[in-house]
Amino acid sequence: MKVKTIISTFLVTILGLFAIPSFAAIDVSAATTSITTDGTAAITAIGGAMIALAGVAIVFKWAKASIFG
């Protein structure tokens, strides 16, 4: 009789663990939308800055070449 009690207690515990709502899906859509929006803005700003720096470098190289020939 003791083994039957242990097995039934074990089964009830296991079934209870599976019934915990911690396995429910977590909604992360707000966080991913925020990261996507902020990330796109940051990447756009960095890309614009790099293109501007490349333009400055080209103008500087052109001016240096026209002065020192």
PDB file of N, H, CA, C and O in Angstrom:
ATOM      1  N   MET A   1       0.817  -1.194   0.000  1.00  0.00           N
ATOM      2  CA  MET A   1       0.000   0.000   0.000  1.00  0.00           C
ATOM      3  C   MET A   1       0.859   1.255   0.000  1.00  0.00           C
ATOM      4  O   MET A   1       0.452   2.284  -0.540  1.00  0.00           O
ATOM      5  N   LYS A   2       1.998   1.184   0.577  1.00  0.00           N
ATOM      6  H   LYS A   2       2.329   0.349   1.016  1.00  0.00           H
ATOM      7  CA  LYS A   2       2.888   2.334   0.663  1.00  0.00           C
ATOM      8  C   LYS A   2       3.370   2.761  -0.729  1.00  0.00           C
ATOM      9  O   LYS A   2       3.430   3.956  -1.015  1.00  0.00           O
ATOM     10  N   VAL A   3       3.708   1.814  -1.588  1.00  0.00           N
ATOM     11  H   VAL A   3       3.659   0.843  -1.356  1.00  0.00           H
ATOM     12  CA  VAL A   3       4.201   2.103  -2.926  1.00  0.00           C
ATOM     13  C   VAL A   3       3.108   2.782  -3.748  1.00  0.00           C
ATOM     14  O   VAL A   3       3.386   3.698  -4.522  1.00  0.00           O
ATOM     15  N   LYS A   4       1.888   2.339  -3.584  1.00  0.00           N
ATOM     16  H   LYS A   4       1.662   1.595  -2.955  1.00  0.00           H
ATOM     17  CA  LYS A   4       0.768   2.929  -4.311  1.00  0.00           C
ATOM     18  C   LYS A   4       0.582   4.402  -3.921  1.00  0.00           C
ATOM     19  O   LYS A   4       0.285   5.238  -4.774  1.00  0.00           O
ATOM     20  N   THR A   5       0.753   4.707  -2.669  1.00  0.00           N
ATOM     21  H   THR A   5       0.994   4.028  -1.976  1.00  0.00           H
ATOM     22  CA  THR A   5       0.625   6.084  -2.186  1.00  0.00           C
ATOM     23  C   THR A   5       1.747   6.954  -2.754  1.00  0.00           C
ATOM     24  O   THR A   5       1.513   8.095  -3.151  1.00  0.00           O
ATOM     25  N   ILE A   6       2.942   6.420  -2.789  1.00  0.00           N
ATOM     26  H   ILE A   6       3.133   5.493  -2.466  1.00  0.00           H
ATOM     27  CA  ILE A   6       4.087   7.161  -3.322  1.00  0.00           C
ATOM     28  C   ILE A   6       3.896   7.435  -4.811  1.00  0.00           C
ATOM     29  O   ILE A   6       4.151   8.545  -5.279  1.00  0.00           O
ATOM     30  N   ILE A   7       3.453   6.438  -5.543  1.00  0.00           N
ATOM     31  H   ILE A   7       3.245   5.537  -5.162  1.00  0.00           H
ATOM     32  CA  ILE A   7       3.244   6.601  -6.983  1.00  0.00           C
ATOM     33  C   ILE A   7       2.133   7.606  -7.254  1.00  0.00           C
ATOM     34  O   ILE A   7       2.261   8.461  -8.131  1.00  0.00           O
ATOM     35  N   SER A   8       1.045   7.502  -6.502  1.00  0.00           N
ATOM     36  H   SER A   8       0.941   6.808  -5.790  1.00  0.00           H
ATOM     37  CA  SER A   8      -0.054   8.447  -6.733  1.00  0.00           C
ATOM     38  C   SER A   8       0.363   9.865  -6.349  1.00  0.00           C
ATOM     39  O   SER A   8      -0.029  10.815  -7.027  1.00  0.00           O
ATOM     40  N   THR A   9       1.139  10.035  -5.290  1.00  0.00           N
ATOM     41  H   THR A   9       1.457   9.264  -4.739  1.00  0.00           H
ATOM     42  CA  THR A   9       1.642  11.363  -4.912  1.00  0.00           C
ATOM     43  C   THR A   9       2.563  11.911  -5.997  1.00  0.00           C
ATOM     44  O   THR A   9       2.502  13.094  -6.334  1.00  0.00           O
ATOM     45  N   PHE A  10       3.409  11.053  -6.536  1.00  0.00           N
ATOM     46  H   PHE A  10       3.458  10.092  -6.262  1.00  0.00           H
ATOM     47  CA  PHE A  10       4.319  11.459  -7.605  1.00  0.00           C
ATOM     48  C   PHE A  10       3.547  11.899  -8.851  1.00  0.00           C
ATOM     49  O   PHE A  10       3.864  12.925  -9.453  1.00  0.00           O
ATOM     50  N   LEU A  11       2.538  11.122  -9.234  1.00  0.00           N
ATOM     51  H   LEU A  11       2.280  10.288  -8.745  1.00  0.00           H
ATOM     52  CA  LEU A  11       1.747  11.462 -10.411  1.00  0.00           C
ATOM     53  C   LEU A  11       0.969  12.757 -10.222  1.00  0.00           C
ATOM     54  O   LEU A  11       0.879  13.566 -11.145  1.00  0.00           O
ATOM     55  N   VAL A  12       0.418  12.957  -9.055  1.00  0.00           N
ATOM     56  H   VAL A  12       0.492  12.300  -8.305  1.00  0.00           H
ATOM     57  CA  VAL A  12      -0.310  14.205  -8.775  1.00  0.00           C
ATOM     58  C   VAL A  12       0.651  15.393  -8.828  1.00  0.00           C
ATOM     59  O   VAL A  12       0.293  16.451  -9.345  1.00  0.00           O
ATOM     60  N   THR A  13       1.846  15.231  -8.309  1.00  0.00           N
ATOM     61  H   THR A  13       2.136  14.370  -7.890  1.00  0.00           H
ATOM     62  CA  THR A  13       2.843  16.310  -8.349  1.00  0.00           C
ATOM     63  C   THR A  13       3.250  16.635  -9.778  1.00  0.00           C
ATOM     64  O   THR A  13       3.328  17.807 -10.146  1.00  0.00           O
ATOM     65  N   ILE A  14       3.506  15.626 -10.579  1.00  0.00           N
ATOM     66  H   ILE A  14       3.442  14.674 -10.280  1.00  0.00           H
ATOM     67  CA  ILE A  14       3.895  15.832 -11.973  1.00  0.00           C
ATOM     68  C   ILE A  14       2.767  16.507 -12.750  1.00  0.00           C
ATOM     69  O   ILE A  14       3.008  17.457 -13.495  1.00  0.00           O
ATOM     70  N   LEU A  15       1.544  16.023 -12.579  1.00  0.00           N
ATOM     71  H   LEU A  15       1.349  15.251 -11.973  1.00  0.00           H
ATOM     72  CA  LEU A  15       0.410  16.642 -13.263  1.00  0.00           C
ATOM     73  C   LEU A  15       0.184  18.072 -12.786  1.00  0.00           C
ATOM     74  O   LEU A  15      -0.228  18.927 -13.571  1.00  0.00           O
ATOM     75  N   GLY A  16       0.444  18.336 -11.533  1.00  0.00           N
ATOM     76  H   GLY A  16       0.779  17.642 -10.896  1.00  0.00           H
ATOM     77  CA  GLY A  16       0.321  19.700 -11.003  1.00  0.00           C
ATOM     78  C   GLY A  16       1.353  20.638 -11.607  1.00  0.00           C
ATOM     79  O   GLY A  16       1.066  21.810 -11.853  1.00  0.00           O
ATOM     80  N   LEU A  17       2.554  20.124 -11.846  1.00  0.00           N
ATOM     81  H   LEU A  17       2.787  19.172 -11.646  1.00  0.00           H
ATOM     82  CA  LEU A  17       3.592  20.963 -12.455  1.00  0.00           C
ATOM     83  C   LEU A  17       3.230  21.336 -13.896  1.00  0.00           C
ATOM     84  O   LEU A  17       3.519  22.444 -14.347  1.00  0.00           O
ATOM     85  N   PHE A  18       2.607  20.418 -14.600  1.00  0.00           N
ATOM     86  H   PHE A  18       2.372  19.518 -14.233  1.00  0.00           H
ATOM     87  CA  PHE A  18       2.217  20.713 -15.972  1.00  0.00           C
ATOM     88  C   PHE A  18       1.029  21.658 -16.044  1.00  0.00           C
ATOM     89  O   PHE A  18       0.782  22.266 -17.086  1.00  0.00           O
ATOM     90  N   ALA A  19       0.300  21.786 -14.959  1.00  0.00           N
ATOM     91  H   ALA A  19       0.501  21.293 -14.113  1.00  0.00           H
ATOM     92  CA  ALA A  19      -0.866  22.656 -14.943  1.00  0.00           C
ATOM     93  C   ALA A  19      -0.502  24.106 -14.591  1.00  0.00           C
ATOM     94  O   ALA A  19      -1.354  24.991 -14.671  1.00  0.00           O
ATOM     95  N   ILE A  20       0.743  24.351 -14.208  1.00  0.00           N
ATOM     96  H   ILE A  20       1.435  23.632 -14.143  1.00  0.00           H
ATOM     97  CA  ILE A  20       1.166  25.710 -13.839  1.00  0.00           C
ATOM     98  C   ILE A  20       1.148  26.590 -15.085  1.00  0.00           C
ATOM     99  O   ILE A  20       1.659  26.175 -16.125  1.00  0.00           O
ATOM    100  N   PRO A  21       0.580  27.785 -15.013  1.00  0.00           N
ATOM    101  CA  PRO A  21       0.489  28.635 -16.203  1.00  0.00           C
ATOM    102  C   PRO A  21       1.812  29.291 -16.611  1.00  0.00           C
ATOM    103  O   PRO A  21       1.814  30.188 -17.453  1.00  0.00           O
ATOM    104  N   SER A  22       2.919  28.866 -16.037  1.00  0.00           N
ATOM    105  H   SER A  22       2.918  28.137 -15.353  1.00  0.00           H
ATOM    106  CA  SER A  22       4.204  29.433 -16.431  1.00  0.00           C
ATOM    107  C   SER A  22       4.621  29.000 -17.827  1.00  0.00           C
ATOM    108  O   SER A  22       5.555  29.560 -18.401  1.00  0.00           O
ATOM    109  N   PHE A  23       3.938  28.013 -18.370  1.00  0.00           N
ATOM    110  H   PHE A  23       3.180  27.558 -17.904  1.00  0.00           H
ATOM    111  CA  PHE A  23       4.244  27.555 -19.717  1.00  0.00           C
ATOM    112  C   PHE A  23       3.462  28.330 -20.770  1.00  0.00           C
ATOM    113  O   PHE A  23       3.545  28.029 -21.960  1.00  0.00           O
ATOM    114  N   ALA A  24       2.703  29.329 -20.328  1.00  0.00           N
ATOM    115  H   ALA A  24       2.635  29.573 -19.361  1.00  0.00           H
ATOM    116  CA  ALA A  24       1.909  30.122 -21.268  1.00  0.00           C
ATOM    117  C   ALA A  24       2.826  30.998 -22.105  1.00  0.00           C
ATOM    118  O   ALA A  24       3.927  31.339 -21.673  1.00  0.00           O
ATOM    119  N   ALA A  25       2.385  31.359 -23.288  1.00  0.00           N
ATOM    120  H   ALA A  25       1.491  31.082 -23.639  1.00  0.00           H
ATOM    121  CA  ALA A  25       3.186  32.207 -24.182  1.00  0.00           C
ATOM    122  C   ALA A  25       3.265  33.619 -23.622  1.00  0.00           C
ATOM    123  O   ALA A  25       2.297  34.127 -23.056  1.00  0.00           O
ATOM    124  N   ILE A  26       4.407  34.239 -23.781  1.00  0.00           N
ATOM    125  H   ILE A  26       5.194  33.826 -24.240  1.00  0.00           H
ATOM    126  CA  ILE A  26       4.632  35.597 -23.305  1.00  0.00           C
ATOM    127  C   ILE A  26       4.538  36.534 -24.502  1.00  0.00           C
ATOM    128  O   ILE A  26       5.144  36.287 -25.545  1.00  0.00           O
ATOM    129  N   ASP A  27       3.784  37.601 -24.346  1.00  0.00           N
ATOM    130  H   ASP A  27       3.292  37.802 -23.498  1.00  0.00           H
ATOM    131  CA  ASP A  27       3.611  38.566 -25.438  1.00  0.00           C
ATOM    132  C   ASP A  27       4.799  39.529 -25.451  1.00  0.00           C
ATOM    133  O   ASP A  27       4.967  40.326 -24.528  1.00  0.00           O
ATOM    134  N   VAL A  28       5.614  39.455 -26.488  1.00  0.00           N
ATOM    135  H   VAL A  28       5.478  38.808 -27.238  1.00  0.00           H
ATOM    136  CA  VAL A  28       6.788  40.309 -26.607  1.00  0.00           C
ATOM    137  C   VAL A  28       6.675  41.250 -27.797  1.00  0.00           C
ATOM    138  O   VAL A  28       7.670  41.833 -28.226  1.00  0.00           O
ATOM    139  N   SER A  29       5.470  41.399 -28.329  1.00  0.00           N
ATOM    140  H   SER A  29       4.662  40.926 -27.980  1.00  0.00           H
ATOM    141  CA  SER A  29       5.310  42.208 -29.539  1.00  0.00           C
ATOM    142  C   SER A  29       5.632  43.679 -29.288  1.00  0.00           C
ATOM    143  O   SER A  29       6.189  44.343 -30.162  1.00  0.00           O
ATOM    144  N   ALA A  30       5.290  44.198 -28.109  1.00  0.00           N
ATOM    145  H   ALA A  30       4.838  43.659 -27.398  1.00  0.00           H
ATOM    146  CA  ALA A  30       5.598  45.603 -27.818  1.00  0.00           C
ATOM    147  C   ALA A  30       7.106  45.835 -27.755  1.00  0.00           C
ATOM    148  O   ALA A  30       7.609  46.840 -28.258  1.00  0.00           O
ATOM    149  N   ALA A  31       7.816  44.908 -27.141  1.00  0.00           N
ATOM    150  H   ALA A  31       7.407  44.092 -26.732  1.00  0.00           H
ATOM    151  CA  ALA A  31       9.271  45.055 -27.024  1.00  0.00           C
ATOM    152  C   ALA A  31       9.946  44.936 -28.388  1.00  0.00           C
ATOM    153  O   ALA A  31      10.853  45.709 -28.699  1.00  0.00           O
ATOM    154  N   THR A  32       9.516  43.982 -29.198  1.00  0.00           N
ATOM    155  H   THR A  32       8.779  43.355 -28.945  1.00  0.00           H
ATOM    156  CA  THR A  32      10.143  43.830 -30.508  1.00  0.00           C
ATOM    157  C   THR A  32       9.809  44.999 -31.425  1.00  0.00           C
ATOM    158  O   THR A  32      10.642  45.403 -32.238  1.00  0.00           O
ATOM    159  N   THR A  33       8.602  45.549 -31.307  1.00  0.00           N
ATOM    160  H   THR A  33       7.926  45.221 -30.647  1.00  0.00           H
ATOM    161  CA  THR A  33       8.253  46.724 -32.103  1.00  0.00           C
ATOM    162  C   THR A  33       9.118  47.914 -31.701  1.00  0.00           C
ATOM    163  O   THR A  33       9.591  48.660 -32.558  1.00  0.00           O
ATOM    164  N   SER A  34       9.321  48.088 -30.404  1.00  0.00           N
ATOM    165  H   SER A  34       8.936  47.481 -29.708  1.00  0.00           H
ATOM    166  CA  SER A  34      10.164  49.186 -29.921  1.00  0.00           C
ATOM    167  C   SER A  34      11.603  49.029 -30.397  1.00  0.00           C
ATOM    168  O   SER A  34      12.222  49.995 -30.841  1.00  0.00           O
ATOM    169  N   ILE A  35      12.128  47.824 -30.307  1.00  0.00           N
ATOM    170  H   ILE A  35      11.625  47.039 -29.947  1.00  0.00           H
ATOM    171  CA  ILE A  35      13.506  47.581 -30.756  1.00  0.00           C
ATOM    172  C   ILE A  35      13.629  47.805 -32.256  1.00  0.00           C
ATOM    173  O   ILE A  35      14.604  48.395 -32.720  1.00  0.00           O
ATOM    174  N   THR A  36      12.648  47.339 -33.012  1.00  0.00           N
ATOM    175  H   THR A  36      11.855  46.860 -32.635  1.00  0.00           H
ATOM    176  CA  THR A  36      12.679  47.514 -34.464  1.00  0.00           C
ATOM    177  C   THR A  36      12.631  48.986 -34.837  1.00  0.00           C
ATOM    178  O   THR A  36      13.393  49.435 -35.694  1.00  0.00           O
ATOM    179  N   THR A  37      11.741  49.744 -34.199  1.00  0.00           N
ATOM    180  H   THR A  37      11.122  49.379 -33.503  1.00  0.00           H
ATOM    181  CA  THR A  37      11.605  51.168 -34.510  1.00  0.00           C
ATOM    182  C   THR A  37      12.866  51.936 -34.118  1.00  0.00           C
ATOM    183  O   THR A  37      13.402  52.703 -34.917  1.00  0.00           O
ATOM    184  N   ASP A  38      13.337  51.730 -32.888  1.00  0.00           N
ATOM    185  H   ASP A  38      12.901  51.107 -32.239  1.00  0.00           H
ATOM    186  CA  ASP A  38      14.532  52.436 -32.425  1.00  0.00           C
ATOM    187  C   ASP A  38      15.770  51.988 -33.192  1.00  0.00           C
ATOM    188  O   ASP A  38      16.648  52.798 -33.491  1.00  0.00           O
ATOM    189  N   GLY A  39      15.839  50.700 -33.508  1.00  0.00           N
ATOM    190  H   GLY A  39      15.126  50.042 -33.265  1.00  0.00           H
ATOM    191  CA  GLY A  39      16.993  50.183 -34.249  1.00  0.00           C
ATOM    192  C   GLY A  39      17.052  50.737 -35.655  1.00  0.00           C
ATOM    193  O   GLY A  39      18.126  51.072 -36.153  1.00  0.00           O
ATOM    194  N   THR A  40      15.901  50.836 -36.296  1.00  0.00           N
ATOM    195  H   THR A  40      15.028  50.564 -35.892  1.00  0.00           H
ATOM    196  CA  THR A  40      15.863  51.394 -37.649  1.00  0.00           C
ATOM    197  C   THR A  40      16.279  52.856 -37.639  1.00  0.00           C
ATOM    198  O   THR A  40      17.013  53.299 -38.521  1.00  0.00           O
ATOM    199  N   ALA A  41      15.816  53.606 -36.649  1.00  0.00           N
ATOM    200  H   ALA A  41      15.220  53.245 -35.931  1.00  0.00           H
ATOM    201  CA  ALA A  41      16.198  55.018 -36.548  1.00  0.00           C
ATOM    202  C   ALA A  41      17.698  55.161 -36.303  1.00  0.00           C
ATOM    203  O   ALA A  41      18.345  56.030 -36.887  1.00  0.00           O
ATOM    204  N   ALA A  42      18.246  54.313 -35.444  1.00  0.00           N
ATOM    205  H   ALA A  42      17.721  53.607 -34.970  1.00  0.00           H
ATOM    206  CA  ALA A  42      19.683  54.387 -35.151  1.00  0.00           C
ATOM    207  C   ALA A  42      20.518  54.013 -36.367  1.00  0.00           C
ATOM    208  O   ALA A  42      21.513  54.671 -36.670  1.00  0.00           O
ATOM    209  N   ILE A  43      20.114  52.958 -37.061  1.00  0.00           N
ATOM    210  H   ILE A  43      19.306  52.423 -36.815  1.00  0.00           H
ATOM    211  CA  ILE A  43      20.868  52.528 -38.243  1.00  0.00           C
ATOM    212  C   ILE A  43      20.801  53.589 -39.336  1.00  0.00           C
ATOM    213  O   ILE A  43      21.789  53.834 -40.028  1.00  0.00           O
ATOM    214  N   THR A  44      19.645  54.215 -39.492  1.00  0.00           N
ATOM    215  H   THR A  44      18.842  54.017 -38.930  1.00  0.00           H
ATOM    216  CA  THR A  44      19.507  55.278 -40.483  1.00  0.00           C
ATOM    217  C   THR A  44      20.392  56.467 -40.137  1.00  0.00           C
ATOM    218  O   THR A  44      21.030  57.046 -41.017  1.00  0.00           O
ATOM    219  N   ALA A  45      20.434  56.834 -38.853  1.00  0.00           N
ATOM    220  H   ALA A  45      19.916  56.364 -38.139  1.00  0.00           H
ATOM    221  CA  ALA A  45      21.276  57.958 -38.433  1.00  0.00           C
ATOM    222  C   ALA A  45      22.761  57.651 -38.637  1.00  0.00           C
ATOM    223  O   ALA A  45      23.518  58.506 -39.098  1.00  0.00           O
ATOM    224  N   ILE A  46      23.166  56.450 -38.300  1.00  0.00           N
ATOM    225  H   ILE A  46      22.551  55.756 -37.926  1.00  0.00           H
ATOM    226  CA  ILE A  46      24.574  56.073 -38.472  1.00  0.00           C
ATOM    227  C   ILE A  46      24.936  56.024 -39.953  1.00  0.00           C
ATOM    228  O   ILE A  46      26.014  56.474 -40.342  1.00  0.00           O
ATOM    229  N   GLY A  47      24.053  55.486 -40.773  1.00  0.00           N
ATOM    230  H   GLY A  47      23.178  55.120 -40.457  1.00  0.00           H
ATOM    231  CA  GLY A  47      24.311  55.427 -42.221  1.00  0.00           C
ATOM    232  C   GLY A  47      24.423  56.822 -42.821  1.00  0.00           C
ATOM    233  O   GLY A  47      25.306  57.081 -43.639  1.00  0.00           O
ATOM    234  N   GLY A  48      23.530  57.717 -42.416  1.00  0.00           N
ATOM    235  H   GLY A  48      22.813  57.506 -41.751  1.00  0.00           H
ATOM    236  CA  GLY A  48      23.598  59.103 -42.906  1.00  0.00           C
ATOM    237  C   GLY A  48      24.883  59.790 -42.493  1.00  0.00           C
ATOM    238  O   GLY A  48      25.484  60.520 -43.281  1.00  0.00           O
ATOM    239  N   ALA A  49      25.309  59.558 -41.249  1.00  0.00           N
ATOM    240  H   ALA A  49      24.821  58.965 -40.609  1.00  0.00           H
ATOM    241  CA  ALA A  49      26.558  60.154 -40.771  1.00  0.00           C
ATOM    242  C   ALA A  49      27.760  59.612 -41.537  1.00  0.00           C
ATOM    243  O   ALA A  49      28.682  60.362 -41.856  1.00  0.00           O
ATOM    244  N   MET A  50      27.756  58.320 -41.832  1.00  0.00           N
ATOM    245  H   MET A  50      27.007  57.710 -41.573  1.00  0.00           H
ATOM    246  CA  MET A  50      28.877  57.742 -42.577  1.00  0.00           C
ATOM    247  C   MET A  50      28.930  58.281 -44.008  1.00  0.00           C
ATOM    248  O   MET A  50      30.012  58.550 -44.531  1.00  0.00           O
ATOM    249  N   ILE A  51      27.773  58.438 -44.635  1.00  0.00           N
ATOM    250  H   ILE A  51      26.895  58.220 -44.211  1.00  0.00           H
ATOM    251  CA  ILE A  51      27.750  59.001 -45.988  1.00  0.00           C
ATOM    252  C   ILE A  51      28.231  60.448 -45.965  1.00  0.00           C
ATOM    253  O   ILE A  51      28.960  60.874 -46.861  1.00  0.00           O
ATOM    254  N   ALA A  52      27.826  61.207 -44.944  1.00  0.00           N
ATOM    255  H   ALA A  52      27.234  60.860 -44.216  1.00  0.00           H
ATOM    256  CA  ALA A  52      28.285  62.595 -44.817  1.00  0.00           C
ATOM    257  C   ALA A  52      29.796  62.659 -44.615  1.00  0.00           C
ATOM    258  O   ALA A  52      30.465  63.506 -45.207  1.00  0.00           O
ATOM    259  N   LEU A  53      30.332  61.775 -43.791  1.00  0.00           N
ATOM    260  H   LEU A  53      29.788  61.087 -43.310  1.00  0.00           H
ATOM    261  CA  LEU A  53      31.784  61.751 -43.583  1.00  0.00           C
ATOM    262  C   LEU A  53      32.524  61.361 -44.856  1.00  0.00           C
ATOM    263  O   LEU A  53      33.595  61.899 -45.138  1.00  0.00           O
ATOM    264  N   ALA A  54      31.969  60.440 -45.622  1.00  0.00           N
ATOM    265  H   ALA A  54      31.099  60.003 -45.393  1.00  0.00           H
ATOM    266  CA  ALA A  54      32.592  60.064 -46.893  1.00  0.00           C
ATOM    267  C   ALA A  54      32.588  61.247 -47.848  1.00  0.00           C
ATOM    268  O   ALA A  54      33.567  61.477 -48.557  1.00  0.00           O
ATOM    269  N   GLY A  55      31.487  62.002 -47.873  1.00  0.00           N
ATOM    270  H   GLY A  55      30.691  61.815 -47.297  1.00  0.00           H
ATOM    271  CA  GLY A  55      31.425  63.210 -48.707  1.00  0.00           C
ATOM    272  C   GLY A  55      32.457  64.244 -48.295  1.00  0.00           C
ATOM    273  O   GLY A  55      33.108  64.851 -49.145  1.00  0.00           O
ATOM    274  N   VAL A  56      32.610  64.448 -46.971  1.00  0.00           N
ATOM    275  H   VAL A  56      32.081  63.955 -46.281  1.00  0.00           H
ATOM    276  CA  VAL A  56      33.621  65.396 -46.471  1.00  0.00           C
ATOM    277  C   VAL A  56      35.012  64.931 -46.867  1.00  0.00           C
ATOM    278  O   VAL A  56      35.844  65.750 -47.259  1.00  0.00           O
ATOM    279  N   ALA A  57      35.280  63.643 -46.775  1.00  0.00           N
ATOM    280  H   ALA A  57      34.604  62.978 -46.458  1.00  0.00           H
ATOM    281  CA  ALA A  57      36.600  63.120 -47.143  1.00  0.00           C
ATOM    282  C   ALA A  57      36.874  63.322 -48.632  1.00  0.00           C
ATOM    283  O   ALA A  57      37.993  63.658 -49.018  1.00  0.00           O
ATOM    284  N   ILE A  58      35.857  63.120 -49.463  1.00  0.00           N
ATOM    285  H   ILE A  58      34.947  62.848 -49.149  1.00  0.00           H
ATOM    286  CA  ILE A  58      36.042  63.314 -50.902  1.00  0.00           C
ATOM    287  C   ILE A  58      36.300  64.777 -51.227  1.00  0.00           C
ATOM    288  O   ILE A  58      37.176  65.093 -52.032  1.00  0.00           O
ATOM    289  N   VAL A  59      35.538  65.669 -50.601  1.00  0.00           N
ATOM    290  H   VAL A  59      34.827  65.412 -49.946  1.00  0.00           H
ATOM    291  CA  VAL A  59      35.747  67.108 -50.836  1.00  0.00           C
ATOM    292  C   VAL A  59      37.125  67.532 -50.347  1.00  0.00           C
ATOM    293  O   VAL A  59      37.809  68.307 -51.015  1.00  0.00           O
ATOM    294  N   PHE A  60      37.542  67.026 -49.174  1.00  0.00           N
ATOM    295  H   PHE A  60      36.986  66.397 -48.630  1.00  0.00           H
ATOM    296  CA  PHE A  60      38.863  67.361 -48.646  1.00  0.00           C
ATOM    297  C   PHE A  60      39.963  66.862 -49.586  1.00  0.00           C
ATOM    298  O   PHE A  60      40.931  67.573 -49.854  1.00  0.00           O
ATOM    299  N   LYS A  61      39.805  65.646 -50.077  1.00  0.00           N
ATOM    300  H   LYS A  61      39.018  65.068 -49.860  1.00  0.00           H
ATOM    301  CA  LYS A  61      40.809  65.098 -50.989  1.00  0.00           C
ATOM    302  C   LYS A  61      40.849  65.905 -52.295  1.00  0.00           C
ATOM    303  O   LYS A  61      41.923  66.169 -52.836  1.00  0.00           O
ATOM    304  N   TRP A  62      39.666  66.294 -52.793  1.00  0.00           N
ATOM    305  H   TRP A  62      38.794  66.080 -52.353  1.00  0.00           H
ATOM    306  CA  TRP A  62      39.616  67.111 -54.012  1.00  0.00           C
ATOM    307  C   TRP A  62      40.265  68.479 -53.796  1.00  0.00           C
ATOM    308  O   TRP A  62      41.020  68.942 -54.651  1.00  0.00           O
ATOM    309  N   ALA A  63      39.981  69.133 -52.661  1.00  0.00           N
ATOM    310  H   ALA A  63      39.369  68.756 -51.966  1.00  0.00           H
ATOM    311  CA  ALA A  63      40.554  70.429 -52.367  1.00  0.00           C
ATOM    312  C   ALA A  63      42.069  70.324 -52.199  1.00  0.00           C
ATOM    313  O   ALA A  63      42.809  71.175 -52.692  1.00  0.00           O
ATOM    314  N   LYS A  64      42.525  69.293 -51.513  1.00  0.00           N
ATOM    315  H   LYS A  64      41.924  68.602 -51.112  1.00  0.00           H
ATOM    316  CA  LYS A  64      43.972  69.099 -51.327  1.00  0.00           C
ATOM    317  C   LYS A  64      44.664  68.860 -52.666  1.00  0.00           C
ATOM    318  O   LYS A  64      45.754  69.378 -52.907  1.00  0.00           O
ATOM    319  N   ALA A  65      44.033  68.081 -53.530  1.00  0.00           N
ATOM    320  H   ALA A  65      43.147  67.661 -53.334  1.00  0.00           H
ATOM    321  CA  ALA A  65      44.626  67.801 -54.840  1.00  0.00           C
ATOM    322  C   ALA A  65      44.640  69.057 -55.707  1.00  0.00           C
ATOM    323  O   ALA A  65      45.575  69.249 -56.485  1.00  0.00           O
ATOM    324  N   SER A  66      43.626  69.918 -55.591  1.00  0.00           N
ATOM    325  H   SER A  66      42.867  69.762 -54.959  1.00  0.00           H
ATOM    326  CA  SER A  66      43.613  71.132 -56.411  1.00  0.00           C
ATOM    327  C   SER A  66      44.609  72.157 -55.881  1.00  0.00           C
ATOM    328  O   SER A  66      45.123  72.961 -56.659  1.00  0.00           O
ATOM    329  N   ILE A  67      44.893  72.154 -54.590  1.00  0.00           N
ATOM    330  H   ILE A  67      44.476  71.501 -53.958  1.00  0.00           H
ATOM    331  CA  ILE A  67      45.861  73.106 -54.045  1.00  0.00           C
ATOM    332  C   ILE A  67      47.297  72.650 -54.321  1.00  0.00           C
ATOM    333  O   ILE A  67      48.123  73.434 -54.789  1.00  0.00           O
ATOM    334  N   PHE A  68      47.588  71.379 -54.028  1.00  0.00           N
ATOM    335  H   PHE A  68      46.917  70.743 -53.648  1.00  0.00           H
ATOM    336  CA  PHE A  68      48.947  70.886 -54.148  1.00  0.00           C
ATOM    337  C   PHE A  68      49.224  70.214 -55.495  1.00  0.00           C
ATOM    338  O   PHE A  68      50.343  69.773 -55.758  1.00  0.00           O
ATOM    339  N   GLY A  69      48.211  70.143 -56.331  1.00  0.00           N
ATOM    340  H   GLY A  69      47.302  70.502 -56.118  1.00  0.00           H
ATOM    341  CA  GLY A  69      48.291  69.689 -57.695  1.00  0.00           C
ATOM    342  C   GLY A  69      48.930  68.425 -57.950  1.00  0.00           C
ATOM    343  O   GLY A  69      49.019  68.000 -59.102  1.00  0.00           O
TER     344      GLY A  69
END
